[in-house]
Each structure stands twice: as structure tokens, then as C-alpha cells.
Amino acid sequence: MHADQERQLSPVLILAIISFAVFMASLDSSIVNISLPSIATFFDVDISIISWVVLSYALMLAGLLLVFGKLGDVHGFRRIFIIGFALFTAGSLLCGLSGSINQLIAFRALQGIGASALDAIAPAMLVMYLPAEKRGWALGILATVVSFGIAAGPILGGFITEYLSWHWIFFINVPVGILAILLAYRYFPADSAVQRQGSFDTTGSALVLLALVTLLFALNQGLDFGWTSPMILGSFALSVILFALFVIHERRCSAPLFDPALFASRNYLAGNIAGTLLMFAYAGTEFLLPFYFELVQGWSTEVAGLLLAVPAIALMVAGPVAGTLSDRIGSRMLTTGAALFAGFTLYLFSLFGPATSPAFIIATLVLFGIAIGIFFPPNMSLILGSGGSEGGGVASGVMMTLRNTGAVFGVALFGTIVVQVVSGLMIRSQVIDASPAILSAGFPAAFAGGIVLCLLAAVVSYATSTGPSGS
């Protein structure tokens, strides 16, 4: 397809197909969790084994983002998108057909590989296929769709597991995936010769994948194994060694997987730092809230799930508005103000206790969703607008890798703070068995750390340059 034909394609249709893919990937990151007890019972395995159903997906998703970003630049976004959705769809079918827990874990990893391809290049595809004046609006919609997928996962997963079976949380992806592949094949612009350039760095890809997987494993499992256990310390050490080897290799490689020159752009560097810091706070907060709802307030899982959807709904409203505004006034003031606003909402979270009223809790959740919704679309627009026209897949892949790594860091950080504070108030017992008053005492310290992260994100965001294009 020629360039003049590409420009005639409907931005709404392109956005709809890409959003569809990202929605499925984000939905599958949360839909499985609520079905884990049923899956564990079906295969007769304990929690330590069943956790790998989630972990295998998450590790592949985060570990391959940079790889697929580079593959998109080398082989074309359309091709990688279709391959990614095909892997995701095949993985979904095989997950539903799994006859053992080992098969399910392996096929969830295959699903994660496909989801990684979709997540890595989706933002870059919007920047490439849509006109510049639509970029912020489209990224706002994309952020909304991701949030909606994460929020809908527990609700939809619970309904399907209750009235059908856990197998169908995977089977429903199959017809949806086939339809998306056909639409992408029919309507996406063909990959241009300009885009398909360069070669692929296999050694660098293997090194960064192993480095990220070992790092994310240590962060994800640190609380369970113990931060000073040989397993976790060994994983951290191996990750450092692998990252060092990756840097050495990239400096000597003629066609590196990642070009450090990307970070020569102040906006790209500052935007990524700010986005990662806020993702720390966002993911950590989302991790703690279910424990507060269920263990401190004593609410049911169903009620907790509905409350967790409140920030997502607020984000869905605020995201597109913020994206559209960033197209007109730039990203700097929006991201700076949103980060400060997020810090204020975390202060409100720190006031939560056993007697906090539901109205105050819901109002705070709404404000939190609005703050996050205002921040991320302009932040993404800034980053991708300053990453250069070449290597857009890598620019997007780096951004998504940092976001996912930041999310895992946030969960580990907030969880560790709460455990340490609550453990210090108890004599001999599990943290999860603490009284509501003692358990809630651990939350303010974690949220105080989140406030600091938000303030740092605001400072870094303010350091970016102005301009609607984010350049």
C-alpha cells in the first residue's frame, strides 16, 4: 500500500484494531487471577505451583518488550502485530485444552510472548499510522482501554468461572483473536521499505531477556522466598551480570538491539523516568488496596473487585480528555500537575483506617483514577514524540519495558514496607492474620513512599520542554 493510500485509512478504524489487541492483552493479565483457586483444585496443586500460571505470563510479557520493539522496526509493525496476535490466540486455545498444570504454565508463557509483541509496538503503531494532531487523543484512548481491560478481568473471569468453567476464560480469546488478525491483515497499512531496515541482534536479545526475567523474578518472588534468601540474591546477582554483558555487547554490536542515543533526547529520558516513577506508585497502590478492602474493612471479594474498577472507570473518562488537551497545549503542565495530584490522592489513601467511610474511600478512588488518567496519555505522547521517527518500535519497547519493570518494583516496594511495619508491631504471627488496626498501620508508610515517588515524577516532568508535539 502506498503512502497516499495509507493516509486515507480511517484513524478510528486503526485505533479500534490496535485498542482491541491491547485490551485482550491487558484483560488476560487480570482475568486469570480470580480463577486460580478453581484451576488449583482442578489440577490438585498448591499455591506455590499455581502462582506460575500468572508468573510465566508476566515474565514473558515484560522480558520480550524490547525484543519485539526492535523486531517491529526491522520487520515491520504490521507483520509483528499479526504474528503476536496469532501467538496469543494459539496460546489461549492451548491453555484451555491443557491436560496438566505444566502444560498450562508453558502455554501461558506462549500467551505472554504474543501479548508482549502487541504491547511493545501498539503505541508506536499509533504514532506511525495516525496524524500528529491525533496522537495524544489516540494514546488517551489506548490508556483507557488498558485500564478497562485490567478492571474488567476479575469481573468477567469470576462470571465465566462460576457459570461455565475456567477453560472458557481462555477459549473466549480464540474467535476474538481470529477476527482481529483478519481485520489487521485487511486494514493495516503494508509495512514500507523504509520501516523494514536494519538487522536483528540475537545475542543482545537473549541477554536482555534473561537479565529482565531474572530481575523480575527476584522482585516478584522476594516477599515469598525472603529478600536475603540465596534464590533471590542469586537472581539479582545474575541479573546484574547479564545486564553488564548486554551493555558491553551493545557497544560492540554493529546493529544493536537498543541505541543509547535515544536517551540523548531530554524529553525521552525525562518522560521515561517520570512515567516509571508514577508507575511505581500506581502499581504499588493497586496491589495494596485489595488487602485493605478485604482484611481491614472486611468486605467480600466481589465488593473489592467492584471498588478496584472505580479508578479504572475514572481513568477511562480522564484519559482521552487529557490526550486531546496534550495535542493542543503540550505535555509538560499536564504531566506535572497530574503527578502532584496523584501525590495528593496517595496522602488521602494514607488516612484510610478501619473506620473510614465508604463514601470517602470511593471519592479517593475516583480522584486517583483521574490523576493517573491525566498523567499517562500526555506522558506517552511526549516520549514517543521525542524518540525519533526511526526506531519507533524500540522507543516504544523501551518505554513499555520500563513501565512493566516499574510496576513490579512498585508491588515489591509497597508490599515490603507494609510487611516490615506490621511485623514490627506483632510478636509471633503471620502478617495476614494481624488485626485490622495493626494491619492498617502499615499502609501510611507505604503511601508516604508513594507520595515521594509522585513528587519526584512531578519534578522530572517539569524539566521537559514545552510544545504540543512533545518535542
C-alpha positions as CSV (number, residue, x, y, z in Angstrom):
1,M,0.0,0.0,0.0
2,H,1.4,3.4,-1.0
3,A,1.8,6.4,1.4
4,D,-1.1,8.3,-0.1
5,Q,-3.4,5.3,0.3
6,E,-2.3,4.9,4.0
7,R,-3.3,8.5,4.7
8,Q,-6.8,7.7,3.6
9,L,-7.3,5.0,6.1
10,S,-9.7,5.8,9.0
11,P,-7.8,6.8,12.2
12,V,-10.7,5.5,14.1
13,L,-10.5,2.0,12.5
14,I,-6.7,1.8,13.0
15,L,-7.2,2.9,16.6
16,A,-10.0,0.4,17.1
17,I,-8.0,-2.6,15.9
18,I,-4.9,-1.7,18.0
19,S,-7.0,-1.0,21.1
20,F,-8.7,-4.3,20.6
21,A,-5.4,-6.1,20.8
22,V,-4.2,-4.2,23.8
23,F,-7.5,-4.7,25.6
24,M,-7.2,-8.5,25.2
25,A,-3.6,-8.5,26.4
26,S,-4.4,-6.4,29.5
27,L,-7.6,-8.4,30.1
28,D,-5.6,-11.6,30.2
29,S,-3.2,-10.2,32.7
30,S,-6.0,-9.9,35.3
31,I,-8.8,-12.3,34.2
32,V,-6.9,-15.4,35.3
33,N,-6.2,-14.4,38.9
34,I,-9.8,-14.8,40.2
35,S,-9.9,-18.3,38.6
36,L,-6.7,-19.6,40.2
37,P,-8.4,-21.4,43.1
38,S,-10.6,-23.3,40.6
39,I,-7.6,-24.1,38.5
40,A,-5.6,-25.3,41.5
41,T,-8.5,-27.5,42.6
42,F,-8.8,-28.9,39.1
43,F,-5.2,-29.9,38.8
44,D,-4.8,-30.6,42.6
45,V,-1.8,-28.3,43.1
46,D,-0.8,-25.9,45.8
47,I,-0.4,-22.1,45.7
48,S,3.3,-22.2,45.0
49,I,2.8,-24.1,41.8
50,I,-0.4,-22.3,40.6
51,S,1.4,-18.9,41.0
52,W,3.5,-19.8,38.0
53,V,0.3,-19.6,35.8
54,V,0.5,-15.9,36.4
55,L,4.3,-15.5,36.7
56,S,5.1,-17.3,33.4
57,Y,2.8,-14.9,31.5
58,A,4.1,-11.8,33.3
59,L,7.8,-12.7,32.8
60,M,7.4,-13.3,29.0
61,L,5.3,-10.2,28.7
62,A,7.9,-7.9,30.3
63,G,11.0,-9.7,29.2
64,L,10.3,-9.5,25.5
65,L,9.0,-6.0,25.1
66,L,12.3,-4.5,23.9
67,V,12.9,-7.5,21.7
68,F,9.6,-7.1,19.9
69,G,10.1,-3.4,19.6
70,K,13.3,-4.0,17.7
71,L,11.6,-6.7,15.6
72,G,8.9,-4.2,14.7
73,D,11.5,-1.8,13.4
74,V,13.3,-4.4,11.4
75,H,10.5,-6.5,10.0
76,G,7.6,-4.0,10.1
77,F,4.8,-3.3,12.6
78,R,2.0,-4.9,10.7
79,R,3.8,-8.3,10.4
80,I,4.8,-8.4,14.1
81,F,1.3,-7.3,15.2
82,I,-0.3,-10.2,13.2
83,I,2.3,-12.7,14.4
84,G,1.9,-11.5,18.0
85,F,-1.9,-11.9,17.9
86,A,-1.5,-15.3,16.3
87,L,0.8,-16.5,19.1
88,F,-1.6,-15.0,21.7
89,T,-4.6,-16.7,20.1
90,A,-2.8,-20.1,19.8
91,G,-1.6,-19.8,23.3
92,S,-5.2,-19.1,24.5
93,L,-6.6,-22.2,22.7
94,L,-3.8,-24.4,24.1
95,C,-4.3,-23.0,27.6
96,G,-8.0,-24.0,27.5
97,L,-7.0,-27.5,26.3
98,S,-4.3,-28.1,28.8
99,G,-4.3,-31.5,30.4
100,S,-1.7,-30.8,33.1
101,I,-0.5,-27.8,35.2
102,N,2.9,-27.9,33.4
103,Q,1.2,-27.6,30.0
104,L,-0.9,-24.7,31.3
105,I,2.2,-22.9,32.6
106,A,4.0,-23.4,29.3
107,F,1.1,-22.2,27.2
108,R,0.6,-19.2,29.4
109,A,4.2,-18.3,28.6
110,L,3.3,-18.6,24.9
111,Q,0.3,-16.3,25.5
112,G,2.7,-13.9,27.2
113,I,5.0,-13.9,24.2
114,G,2.1,-12.9,21.9
115,A,0.9,-10.2,24.4
116,S,4.4,-8.8,24.6
117,A,4.5,-8.3,20.8
118,L,1.2,-6.5,20.9
119,D,2.1,-4.2,23.9
120,A,5.6,-3.4,22.6
121,I,4.6,-1.9,19.3
122,A,1.0,-0.7,19.8
123,P,1.9,2.8,21.0
124,A,4.5,3.2,18.2
125,M,1.9,2.0,15.6
126,L,-0.5,4.8,16.7
127,V,2.3,7.3,16.2
128,M,3.2,6.0,12.8
129,Y,-0.2,5.4,11.4
130,L,-2.1,8.4,12.8
131,P,-1.5,12.1,12.1
132,A,0.4,14.0,14.7
133,E,-2.6,16.1,15.8
134,K,-4.4,12.9,16.7
135,R,-1.5,11.3,18.7
136,G,-2.5,12.5,22.2
137,W,-6.1,11.7,21.7
138,A,-5.3,8.1,20.4
139,L,-2.9,7.4,23.3
140,G,-5.5,8.6,25.7
141,I,-8.0,6.1,24.3
142,L,-5.3,3.4,24.5
143,A,-4.6,4.1,28.1
144,T,-8.3,4.0,28.8
145,V,-8.6,0.6,27.0
146,V,-5.7,-0.9,29.0
147,S,-7.4,0.3,32.3
148,F,-10.7,-1.1,31.2
149,G,-9.2,-4.5,30.4
150,I,-7.5,-4.7,33.7
151,A,-10.7,-3.7,35.6
152,A,-13.0,-6.0,33.6
153,G,-10.7,-9.0,34.1
154,P,-11.7,-10.0,37.6
155,I,-15.4,-9.4,37.0
156,L,-15.6,-11.3,33.7
157,G,-13.3,-14.0,35.0
158,G,-15.5,-14.6,38.0
159,F,-18.6,-14.8,35.9
160,I,-17.1,-17.2,33.4
161,T,-15.6,-19.5,36.0
162,E,-18.8,-19.5,38.0
163,Y,-21.2,-20.3,35.2
164,L,-19.0,-22.1,32.6
165,S,-15.6,-23.3,33.6
166,W,-12.1,-21.8,33.9
167,H,-11.2,-23.2,30.5
168,W,-13.5,-20.6,28.9
169,I,-11.5,-17.7,30.2
170,F,-9.0,-18.8,27.5
171,F,-11.4,-20.1,24.9
172,I,-13.2,-16.7,24.5
173,N,-9.9,-15.2,23.2
174,V,-9.9,-17.6,20.1
175,P,-12.7,-16.2,18.0
176,V,-11.8,-12.6,19.1
177,G,-8.2,-13.2,18.1
178,I,-9.0,-14.7,14.7
179,L,-11.3,-11.7,13.9
180,A,-8.5,-9.2,15.0
181,I,-6.0,-10.9,12.8
182,L,-8.3,-10.8,9.8
183,L,-9.0,-7.1,10.4
184,A,-5.3,-6.2,10.8
185,Y,-4.4,-8.1,7.6
186,R,-7.2,-6.3,5.7
187,Y,-7.0,-2.8,7.0
188,F,-3.5,-2.1,8.4
189,P,-1.1,-0.3,6.1
190,A,1.5,-2.6,4.5
191,D,5.0,-2.3,6.0
192,S,7.0,0.1,4.0
193,A,10.6,-0.5,2.8
194,V,11.7,2.5,4.8
195,Q,10.4,0.8,8.0
196,R,11.9,-2.6,7.3
197,Q,15.5,-1.8,7.7
198,G,18.5,-3.0,9.8
199,S,19.3,-6.4,11.2
200,F,18.3,-8.2,14.3
201,D,20.7,-8.6,17.3
202,T,20.0,-12.2,18.5
203,T,22.7,-12.2,21.2
204,G,21.6,-8.9,22.6
205,S,18.0,-10.1,22.7
206,A,18.9,-13.2,24.6
207,L,21.0,-11.3,27.1
208,V,18.3,-8.6,27.8
209,L,15.6,-11.2,28.0
210,L,17.5,-13.3,30.6
211,A,18.5,-10.1,32.5
212,L,14.9,-8.9,32.7
213,V,13.5,-12.3,33.6
214,T,15.9,-12.8,36.5
215,L,15.4,-9.3,37.7
216,L,11.6,-9.5,37.6
217,F,11.6,-13.0,39.1
218,A,13.6,-11.7,42.1
219,L,11.3,-8.7,42.5
220,N,8.1,-10.7,42.1
221,Q,9.1,-13.5,44.5
222,G,11.2,-11.6,47.0
223,L,8.5,-11.5,49.6
224,D,7.7,-15.2,49.3
225,F,11.3,-16.5,49.3
226,G,12.8,-13.7,51.5
227,W,14.8,-10.9,50.2
228,T,18.1,-12.3,51.7
229,S,17.5,-15.9,50.5
230,P,20.1,-17.5,48.2
231,M,17.5,-17.8,45.4
232,I,16.6,-14.1,45.4
233,L,20.2,-12.8,46.0
234,G,21.4,-15.1,43.3
235,S,18.8,-13.9,40.8
236,F,19.7,-10.3,41.5
237,A,23.4,-11.0,41.0
238,L,22.8,-12.9,37.8
239,S,20.6,-10.1,36.5
240,V,23.3,-7.5,37.2
241,I,25.9,-9.7,35.4
242,L,23.6,-10.2,32.4
243,F,22.8,-6.5,32.1
244,A,26.5,-5.7,32.2
245,L,27.2,-8.2,29.4
246,F,24.3,-6.7,27.5
247,V,25.8,-3.2,27.7
248,I,29.2,-4.5,26.7
249,H,27.8,-6.4,23.7
250,E,25.6,-3.5,22.6
251,R,28.6,-1.2,22.5
252,R,30.4,-3.6,20.2
253,C,27.5,-4.6,18.0
254,S,27.1,-3.1,14.5
255,A,23.3,-3.3,14.7
256,P,22.5,-3.1,18.4
257,L,19.1,-4.0,19.9
258,F,19.0,-0.8,21.8
259,D,20.7,2.5,20.8
260,P,21.5,4.6,24.0
261,A,21.3,7.7,21.7
262,L,17.5,7.5,22.4
263,F,18.2,8.9,25.8
264,A,20.1,11.9,24.3
265,S,16.7,13.5,24.0
266,R,15.9,15.2,27.2
267,N,12.2,14.7,26.8
268,Y,12.6,11.0,26.0
269,L,14.8,10.5,29.1
270,A,12.8,12.6,31.5
271,G,9.4,11.3,30.2
272,N,10.5,7.7,30.8
273,I,11.9,8.5,34.3
274,A,8.7,10.3,35.3
275,G,6.5,7.5,33.8
276,T,8.4,4.8,35.6
277,L,8.2,6.6,38.9
278,L,4.5,7.1,38.7
279,M,4.0,3.5,37.6
280,F,5.9,2.6,40.8
281,A,3.3,4.4,42.9
282,Y,0.3,3.3,40.8
283,A,1.1,-0.4,40.8
284,G,2.0,-0.4,44.4
285,T,-1.3,1.3,45.4
286,E,-3.3,-1.1,43.3
287,F,-1.5,-4.0,45.0
288,L,-2.3,-2.8,48.5
289,L,-5.9,-1.8,48.0
290,P,-7.4,-5.3,47.9
291,F,-5.8,-6.2,51.2
292,Y,-7.2,-3.0,52.7
293,F,-10.7,-3.7,51.3
294,E,-10.8,-7.3,52.4
295,L,-8.7,-7.6,55.5
296,V,-9.2,-4.1,57.1
297,Q,-12.7,-3.2,56.0
298,G,-13.8,-6.9,55.9
299,W,-15.5,-6.6,52.5
300,S,-16.1,-9.5,50.2
301,T,-14.0,-10.3,47.1
302,E,-16.9,-9.2,44.9
303,V,-17.1,-5.8,46.6
304,A,-13.3,-5.4,46.5
305,G,-13.4,-6.2,42.7
306,L,-16.0,-3.6,42.1
307,L,-14.1,-1.0,44.1
308,L,-10.9,-1.7,42.2
309,A,-12.8,-0.9,39.0
310,V,-13.6,2.6,40.2
311,P,-10.1,4.1,39.4
312,A,-10.2,2.4,36.0
313,I,-13.6,4.0,35.2
314,A,-12.3,7.4,36.3
315,L,-9.2,6.8,34.2
316,M,-11.4,5.9,31.2
317,V,-13.1,9.3,31.4
318,A,-9.9,11.4,32.1
319,G,-7.5,9.7,29.7
320,P,-9.0,10.7,26.3
321,V,-9.6,14.3,27.6
322,A,-6.0,14.6,28.8
323,G,-4.7,13.1,25.5
324,T,-6.7,15.6,23.5
325,L,-5.5,18.5,25.6
326,S,-1.9,17.4,25.2
327,D,-2.4,17.7,21.4
328,R,-3.2,21.4,21.9
329,I,-1.1,22.6,24.9
330,G,1.7,20.1,25.2
331,S,2.5,17.6,27.9
332,R,4.6,19.4,30.4
333,M,2.0,21.1,32.6
334,L,-0.5,18.2,32.3
335,T,2.0,15.6,33.5
336,T,3.4,17.9,36.2
337,G,0.0,18.7,37.6
338,A,-1.2,15.2,37.4
339,A,1.8,13.8,39.3
340,L,1.2,16.4,42.1
341,F,-2.5,15.5,42.1
342,A,-1.6,11.8,42.3
343,G,0.6,12.5,45.3
344,F,-2.3,14.3,47.0
345,T,-4.5,11.2,46.4
346,L,-1.9,9.0,48.0
347,Y,-2.0,11.3,51.0
348,L,-5.7,10.7,51.2
349,F,-5.1,6.9,51.0
350,S,-2.7,7.2,53.9
351,L,-5.6,8.4,56.0
352,F,-7.6,5.2,55.5
353,G,-8.3,3.1,58.6
354,P,-10.8,0.5,59.8
355,A,-13.5,3.2,60.4
356,T,-13.0,5.1,57.1
357,S,-16.4,5.7,55.4
358,P,-17.2,4.1,52.1
359,A,-18.0,7.5,50.6
360,F,-14.5,8.8,51.4
361,I,-12.9,5.7,50.0
362,I,-14.9,5.8,46.7
363,A,-14.2,9.6,46.3
364,T,-10.5,9.0,46.8
365,L,-10.5,6.1,44.3
366,V,-12.2,8.4,41.7
367,L,-9.6,11.2,42.3
368,F,-6.8,8.6,42.0
369,G,-8.1,7.3,38.7
370,I,-8.4,10.9,37.3
371,A,-4.8,11.7,38.3
372,I,-3.4,8.6,36.6
373,G,-5.7,9.2,33.6
374,I,-4.4,12.8,33.2
375,F,-0.8,11.8,33.5
376,F,-0.1,8.8,31.2
377,P,-1.5,9.8,27.8
378,P,0.4,13.1,27.7
379,N,3.5,11.3,29.1
380,M,3.4,8.7,26.4
381,S,2.8,11.3,23.7
382,L,5.9,13.2,25.0
383,I,8.0,10.1,25.0
384,L,7.0,8.7,21.6
385,G,7.1,12.2,20.0
386,S,10.7,12.7,21.1
387,G,12.0,9.2,20.3
388,G,12.7,10.0,16.6
389,S,10.9,8.7,13.5
390,E,13.4,5.8,13.1
391,G,13.4,3.1,15.7
392,G,9.9,3.8,16.9
393,G,9.4,0.2,17.9
394,V,12.5,0.3,20.1
395,A,11.4,3.6,21.6
396,S,8.0,2.1,22.4
397,G,9.5,-1.1,23.6
398,V,11.9,0.7,26.0
399,M,9.0,2.7,27.4
400,M,6.8,-0.3,28.0
401,T,9.7,-2.3,29.4
402,L,10.4,0.4,32.0
403,R,6.7,0.7,32.8
404,N,6.3,-3.1,33.4
405,T,9.6,-3.2,35.4
406,G,8.4,-0.2,37.4
407,A,5.1,-1.9,38.2
408,V,6.9,-4.9,39.6
409,F,9.2,-2.7,41.6
410,G,6.2,-0.8,43.0
411,V,4.5,-4.0,44.1
412,A,7.7,-5.3,45.8
413,L,8.4,-1.9,47.4
414,F,4.9,-1.3,48.8
415,G,4.5,-4.9,49.9
416,T,7.8,-4.9,51.7
417,I,7.1,-1.7,53.5
418,V,3.8,-2.9,54.8
419,V,5.2,-6.3,55.9
420,Q,8.1,-4.7,57.7
421,V,5.9,-2.1,59.6
422,V,3.2,-4.7,60.5
423,S,5.8,-7.3,61.5
424,G,7.4,-4.8,63.9
425,L,4.0,-4.4,65.7
426,M,3.4,-8.2,66.1
427,I,5.0,-10.8,68.4
428,R,4.6,-14.1,66.6
429,S,2.1,-14.4,63.8
430,Q,1.6,-14.1,60.0
431,V,1.1,-10.5,58.8
432,I,-2.1,-11.6,57.0
433,D,-3.5,-12.6,60.5
434,A,-3.0,-9.2,62.0
435,S,-5.9,-7.3,63.4
436,P,-7.4,-4.6,61.1
437,A,-6.0,-1.8,63.3
438,I,-2.4,-3.2,63.2
439,L,-2.6,-4.1,59.5
440,S,-3.9,-0.6,58.6
441,A,-0.9,0.9,60.4
442,G,1.4,-0.4,57.7
443,F,-0.4,1.4,54.9
444,P,0.6,5.0,55.7
445,A,4.3,4.3,55.4
446,A,3.9,2.7,52.0
447,F,1.7,5.5,50.8
448,A,4.2,8.0,52.1
449,G,6.8,6.4,49.9
450,G,4.4,6.7,47.0
451,I,4.0,10.4,47.7
452,V,7.7,10.9,47.4
453,L,7.7,9.0,44.0
454,C,4.9,11.2,42.7
455,L,6.7,14.4,43.8
456,L,9.8,13.2,42.0
457,A,7.8,12.4,38.9
458,A,6.4,16.0,39.0
459,V,9.8,17.5,39.3
460,V,11.1,15.4,36.4
461,S,8.0,16.1,34.3
462,Y,8.5,19.9,34.8
463,A,12.1,19.5,33.5
464,T,10.7,18.6,30.0
465,S,10.3,21.1,27.2
466,T,7.0,22.5,26.2
467,G,5.1,22.2,22.9
468,P,2.1,20.2,21.7
469,S,4.3,17.8,19.8
470,G,6.3,16.9,22.8
471,S,9.5,17.7,21.0
